[in-house]
């Protein structure tokens, strides 16, 4: 059974202090979410984050953690995730210097050792895609290079539905290609305003979420569905609730 959670990056303006995080987690729990991803919150100790999530009955299932800390302070990052009871340590975006044909190979060289340490601790390093991973360097997609550069037990992928679509690729195709490597998936819809694509609550845009969810059920291996909306028209709390309500009506 896949859990349904909220990616707190959606509420980043309202999670920078302990008080604000407490309030926002309360709102998320009231909507019906059972899990959260910790991302872009303020400098709040892991112990406090865990206490607040426990207070509101929310399990921490994934983070986005500073890539520099993952690289240079791996043991401390692992300890923090143990405190939070979190299995998945996420990279939200590839550091800019690696996003070139010359430097992409260095990503695996640099992160292979942290990935192995994280795996040895019983956790998994996770990579979250945007659309840049769907450009080709030397005839091969960046995402394909990442898949081939790490073993499945070293690197998982948090596939983001919106950014796959923005990359001109097919969400269900990539879920299939990454079978067994996507324990977490970001659900985010795409609508259109004039000439521009915009982010929308799940099932309020044009992505075929019934097909996406059916594919997830058929493939198996996905543990956590996480609703995210980087940019919201109106209140991000309202957007998260709309997404939850739409998914809940489908049985999630």
N, C-alpha and C positions, 0 to 999 in steps of 0.2 A: 504494500500500500504506500503510495507516494504522499508525503506530507505537503501541506500548503503553507508557505511562509511569506514574509515580507522582507524585501531587501531594503535595509535602513538607509541606503544611499538616497532613496526617494525622499526621506525626511531629514536630510543632512543639515538643513538650516535650523532644525528643531531638536538636535541631539548633541549640542556642543557643550552643555553643562550637565552635571548629574541630575539636577532638578528637571531640566528639559527632557533628558533621556527618560527619566522616570515617567513623566507625563505622556511622552510619545509612545512608550512601550505599553502604557495603559490603554491608550487609544487603539493601538494595533491589536491588543488582546480582545478588546471589546468588539472589534470587527469580526473576530472569529479565527484569526490566524493562530497557529499553534507553534510556529517556528520563526526564527529571524536569522538574517545574515547581518553581521556587524560590519559596517563600512562607513567611513568618513565621519565617525563620531568624534567628539572632543577628546582631550587627553584625560581619560577616565580610567583608573586602574582596572585590570582584568577582574579582580575580586569584586569590585563594585558593580561592574557590568553583569557579572554572573548573579550577584545578589538581586539586582533589579529585574533581570529576566526571570529568575526563579519566583520573585514576588508576584509577577504577572502571569506565571504559568507558561512562559515561552522558552523553548529550547534553542540554543545557539547551534546552528548546523554548519555554518560557513562564515568565513571572514573575507574581506579584502584587506590585505596587510601590506605595508610599505615594502616594495621590492628590495630596497636597500637593506632593510632590517632582516628580511628573509635571507639575503645573501651574506650579510656581515654579522648578524646577531641571531643566528639560527636557533641556538639552544634556548635563548630567552623567549623567542617567539613560540617555540614548542611548549615551554613551561606555561606561558600565558594561555595557550589553547587548551592545555590540560586543566588549568583552573576553570576555564569557561566551559569545559566539557564538550569541546568542539573538535570534530574529526578532520575537517577540511580547511586547509590554509590556502587562501586564494591570492593570486596576483590579478588585480583588476585591469591592468593595462601594461603592455610591454613598455619598459623604459624607452624613451625616444631614440636613444643612440643605437638600439638594436634594429630599428625599423629601416634598414637599408641592406642592399645586397652584400655590401662589404662586411657589415657587422652582425648580421643575423646568426651566422654560425657561432658567434661568441655567446649567444644566449644559452645554448645548451652547454657549452664549455663552462660557463660561469655558474649555472643553476643546477648542474648535475649533482654536485656534492651536497648542497642543501637539500635537494630532492631526496637523495639517499638517506640523509640523516632524519628527515621528516618521516620517510617510510619506515625506518628502523624504530621510530617512536610509535608506530602503529597509526600514523596519520597519512594524509595524502596532499601533496602540493597540487593546487588547481589553477588552471589558466582560463581566464575569461576573455572571450573574443570581442573585438569590434569589427568594423568592416575592413580595416587595414590588412587583416590576415587573409583576405581574399584577393590580394594583389599577387602577381607572379614575379618571383626573382629567379632568373635562369630557367624559365619555363615551368616552375613549380610553385604552387600556392604556398604562402607563408605557413598557413595552417597545416598543410601536408608535411612541410619540413619539421614543424614542431611535433607532429604525430610520430614521425620517423626518428626523431632525435632523442626521444625518451621512451623507456619501456612503460607499459600501462601502469605498473606499480609505482612508477616514479612521478608520473604526471597525468592528472585527470583534466577534463575540460568542462567548464561551466558554459554550455552553449547558450548564447543569447539570441532569442528568436528575431528580435528587431534588427540586430546588427548583421545576422546572416542574410536577411532580406536586403538590407542596405548594401551588402557586398555582392548582390546580384546572384545569390546562390539559393538553393532550395532547402528549407529547414528540415523537412522529413528525410531528404537524402542525406544531409549531414548527421542527423541523429542516427541514421542507419550506419553510416560510415564510421561513426565514433561509438558504436555499440560496445558497451562494457567499460567505456571511459568517461561517461557523463553521469555521475551520481547526482549532480545538481544541474538544474536547467533554469535559466532566467526567462520568465514569461513577460513579454512586452509587445504591444500591438503597434501597428503603423496605420495612420490615417493620412489624408491628403488635404491640404489647404491651398487652393490655387495651384501653383506649380511645385509646392514644397511638401515633402513627406514630414509628418510630425509624429511624435510619440503619443500613444493613446492608451487608456485602460484596456485590459484584456477583453477581447470580443467587442470592442467599440470601434475597431479599425477594420482593415481588409485582410489580415492574415487569417488563414483557415485553421482556427484553433481546434475545431472538432477533429479535423484530420491530424493535426499535430498531437493532440492528446491521445487519439486512437493509436497513433504510431508509438508514442511513449508507452502506452499500456502493452502493446504487442511486443515491443522490443524488450521490455523489462530492464532491470538494472538501475533505473533512475529512482533515487530515494527522496529527493527534495525538489519540489517546484517552488520557485521563489519569484514573487511578483516585483517587478522593478519598473519605475518610470522616471528617467533622469530629468525630464522636463515636463511639467504639468501645466495644463490650462486651468487656472483656478487652484483650489486647495489640493496639495498632494495627499492629504488625509482622505479627502473625498475620492481622489483617483484610486487610492489603495482599496477603499471600501467598494467602489464600483467593480473593480477587478475581482475582489473576493466574492461579491454577491453573484457576479456572472459565472464564476467558476463553481461556486457552491451549488448553483442551480443545476449544474451538470454532474453533481455528485462528489465534488472535491472539497 
